[in-house]
Amino acid sequence: MKSCKEAIIQMYFIDKLIPKDIAEKLNISKSAVSQVLKKDERYTKEKENRISNNKERHRERTKNYIKSDRKVKQFQRNVDDLILKNMHNQASAELSKGKRLNNMAYRNWNKSAYTYNEKRKGYEFRKELGRSIDVPEFIKVEV
């Protein structure tokens, strides 16, 4: 049994294994490993060191996770901003042309104002919105 105690002490203090792993390697119970370790005067100090090291590792992992998560979110925001900027530039180019906007282009810019009429094969302006004279009442879909 003495060699088992020495093996436990070496695995815990030198090899830095946890009691569960020691018990599995030596094919004994975890409580037997704990009993041997508790009798050693270095055990409490070693346990405190391991706890503080684990806390520090956990803090570092958390910081790294937060940093990487922020980078991903920032990248996504940048991508969204680029998409939005391109859409804005395209809209500006279409709307700033000197010529009049055709009816279908107008409908595409005001999708919620029109409903599709299956019978007439086109888009009708929703009457409840109130229409000015320059807004097309019906837009025929060209197939």
C-alpha positions as CSV (number, residue, x, y, z in Angstrom):
1,M,0.0,0.0,0.0
2,K,3.0,2.3,0.6
3,S,3.9,2.3,-3.1
4,C,0.3,3.2,-3.9
5,K,0.5,6.2,-1.6
6,E,3.8,7.3,-3.2
7,A,2.3,6.9,-6.6
8,I,-0.7,9.0,-5.6
9,I,1.5,11.8,-4.1
10,Q,3.8,11.8,-7.2
11,M,0.8,11.9,-9.6
12,Y,-0.8,14.7,-7.7
13,F,2.1,17.0,-6.8
14,I,4.6,16.3,-9.6
15,D,2.4,15.1,-12.6
16,K,-0.3,17.6,-11.6
17,L,-3.2,15.1,-12.1
18,I,-6.6,15.5,-10.5
19,P,-7.8,12.9,-8.0
20,K,-10.3,11.4,-10.5
21,D,-7.6,10.7,-13.0
22,I,-5.3,9.2,-10.4
23,A,-8.1,6.9,-9.2
24,E,-8.7,5.7,-12.7
25,K,-5.1,5.0,-13.4
26,L,-4.5,3.1,-10.1
27,N,-7.9,1.5,-10.3
28,I,-9.0,2.7,-6.8
29,S,-11.8,4.9,-5.6
30,K,-11.5,8.7,-5.7
31,S,-12.2,8.9,-1.9
32,A,-9.1,6.6,-1.3
33,V,-7.0,9.1,-3.3
34,S,-8.5,12.0,-1.4
35,Q,-7.8,10.4,2.0
36,V,-4.2,9.9,1.1
37,L,-3.8,13.5,-0.2
38,K,-5.5,15.1,2.8
39,K,-2.9,13.5,5.1
40,D,-0.1,15.3,3.2
41,E,0.7,18.8,4.6
42,R,1.3,20.2,1.0
43,Y,-2.3,19.4,-0.1
44,T,-4.1,22.5,1.1
45,K,-1.6,24.9,-0.4
46,E,-1.5,22.9,-3.7
47,K,-5.3,22.9,-3.8
48,E,-5.5,26.6,-3.3
49,N,-2.9,27.2,-6.0
50,R,-4.9,25.0,-8.4
51,I,-8.1,26.9,-7.6
52,S,-6.5,30.3,-8.2
53,N,-4.9,29.0,-11.4
54,N,-8.2,27.7,-12.6
55,K,-9.9,31.1,-11.8
56,E,-7.2,32.9,-13.8
57,R,-7.5,30.5,-16.8
58,H,-11.2,31.0,-16.7
59,R,-10.8,34.8,-16.7
60,E,-8.4,34.6,-19.6
61,R,-10.7,32.3,-21.6
62,T,-13.7,34.6,-20.9
63,K,-11.7,37.6,-22.1
64,N,-10.6,35.8,-25.2
65,Y,-14.2,34.7,-25.9
66,I,-15.5,38.2,-25.4
67,K,-12.8,39.6,-27.7
68,S,-13.5,37.1,-30.5
69,D,-17.2,37.6,-30.1
70,R,-16.8,41.3,-30.4
71,K,-14.7,40.9,-33.5
72,V,-17.3,38.7,-35.1
73,K,-20.1,41.2,-34.3
74,Q,-17.9,44.1,-35.5
75,F,-17.2,42.3,-38.7
76,Q,-20.9,41.6,-39.2
77,R,-21.8,45.3,-38.5
78,N,-19.2,46.3,-41.0
79,V,-20.6,44.0,-43.6
80,D,-24.1,45.2,-42.9
81,D,-22.9,48.8,-43.1
82,L,-21.3,48.1,-46.5
83,I,-24.5,46.5,-47.8
84,L,-26.5,49.4,-46.6
85,K,-24.1,51.9,-48.1
86,N,-24.2,50.1,-51.4
87,M,-28.0,50.1,-51.3
88,H,-28.0,53.8,-50.5
89,N,-25.7,54.6,-53.3
90,Q,-27.8,52.6,-55.8
91,A,-31.0,54.3,-54.6
92,S,-29.3,57.7,-54.8
93,A,-28.2,56.9,-58.4
94,E,-31.7,55.7,-59.4
95,L,-33.5,58.6,-57.8
96,S,-31.2,61.4,-58.9
97,K,-31.6,60.7,-62.6
98,G,-32.9,63.6,-64.6
99,K,-35.6,61.5,-66.2
100,R,-38.9,60.4,-64.7
101,L,-39.1,57.2,-62.7
102,N,-41.1,54.5,-64.5
103,N,-44.1,53.0,-62.8
104,M,-42.5,49.6,-62.0
105,A,-39.5,51.3,-60.4
106,Y,-41.8,53.5,-58.4
107,R,-43.7,50.4,-57.2
108,N,-40.4,48.7,-56.2
109,W,-39.6,51.7,-54.0
110,N,-43.1,51.6,-52.5
111,K,-43.9,47.9,-52.2
112,S,-46.1,48.3,-49.2
113,A,-48.4,50.8,-51.0
114,Y,-49.4,48.3,-53.7
115,T,-51.2,45.0,-53.7
116,Y,-51.2,42.5,-56.5
117,N,-54.5,41.9,-58.3
118,E,-54.6,38.5,-59.9
119,K,-57.6,39.2,-62.2
120,R,-56.1,42.3,-63.7
121,K,-52.5,40.9,-63.6
122,G,-51.0,44.0,-62.1
123,Y,-50.5,46.1,-58.9
124,E,-53.2,48.4,-57.5
125,F,-52.5,51.3,-55.2
126,R,-54.1,50.7,-51.8
127,K,-57.0,53.2,-51.6
128,E,-56.8,53.6,-47.8
129,L,-53.4,55.3,-48.2
130,G,-54.6,58.3,-50.2
131,R,-53.1,58.9,-53.6
132,S,-51.8,62.1,-55.2
133,I,-52.3,62.6,-58.9
134,D,-48.7,61.8,-59.9
135,V,-48.8,58.4,-58.2
136,P,-49.9,55.5,-60.5
137,E,-53.2,53.9,-59.5
138,F,-52.5,50.7,-61.4
139,I,-49.3,49.2,-62.7
140,K,-49.6,46.5,-65.3
141,V,-47.0,43.7,-65.0
142,E,-45.2,43.2,-68.3
143,V,-44.5,39.5,-68.9
